[in-house]
Amino acid sequence: MCRNIHTLHNFEPAATSDEVRAAALQYVRKVSGSTHPSKANQAAFDHAVEEIAHATQHLLDHLTTSAPPKDREVEAAKARARAAQRYATMSA
């Protein structure tokens, strides 16, 4: 999985359309192997991003869970702590 695609389900507040589109963009970039498509491929690239964003939003709208929603700030703090530990270990 791409490191830049983050879990979007079961957060409070819910994922924004910008977050969903960013995840779709990262997915299309990964699958296509291109971060900046050529002019010849731009329309197909953009169409794929929009289709995947739509499907992702549909999925998020229909998922259910009994778990309480996660707090974005708490999860971000946990991720920063994991990164700090990982990078401290790598440089030691």
N, C-alpha and C positions, 0 to 999 in steps of 0.2 A: 504494500500500500504506500502511496505517496506520503512522505512526511508532512507535506503541506495541506493535506486533506484531513480535516479534523472531524470528530464525531459531532453531529448536529442534532441528534435526537435526545430528548428528555432534558433540556436545559431551560432554566428560567432566567431571563425571558427567552422565548422561542427564537430559533435561528431566523435571521432576517433574510430577505430576498438577496441582498448583497452577499451574504455568507454562502447561501446556496449556489449562487452564480459563481463565486470564487472557487468553490469546491468543484463545480462542473468544469470550469476553465482548467484547473489543475489536472483533472482527469483526462480531458481532451489533449492537453499538452503531453501528458505521459503516454497515452495511447498512440498519438500521432508522432511522437518523437520530435516535436517542434514547438518551441516557445513562441515563435513568430512565423506564421505560415507565409508562403509566397503569395503574391497578389492572385495568382491562379487558384490557390487553395483557400483564400481568405473566406469566401462565401460558405464553402463547405465546413470550414472550421467554426465560423460563427453560428451556423445552423446547428451543428452538433452541440455546441455549448448551450444554446437555448433549449434544445430538445432534452438534453441531460438535466439541465436546471429544472425544467418542467417536470420531468419524471421524478427527480429527487424531491421536489416540493410535494408532489402527489404522495410519494412514499411517506415523507415526514408527517403529512396531514392525516394519514391513515394508520400510522403505527400507534399501538397502545402499550401501556406498561403499568404495573402496579407499584413500581419503584418511585420514590419521591424525586422531583426534578433536582438536577444538580445545579449548583451555583457557579456561574461562569468565573467569578473572581477567585473562588476557592480552588476550582480546577486549574486555573491559570497559575495560581501560587504553587500548587503541587507540581505542575509541569516545570516551572522555573527552578524549584528545589531539585527535581530529578536531573535537570540539565546541569545545574551547578555541580551536583555530585558527579555526574558522568564526565564533565569536562575537567573537573579537579582530578579525577582518577586518571584521565588520559594524559595530563601534563605531569603527573607525579612519577 
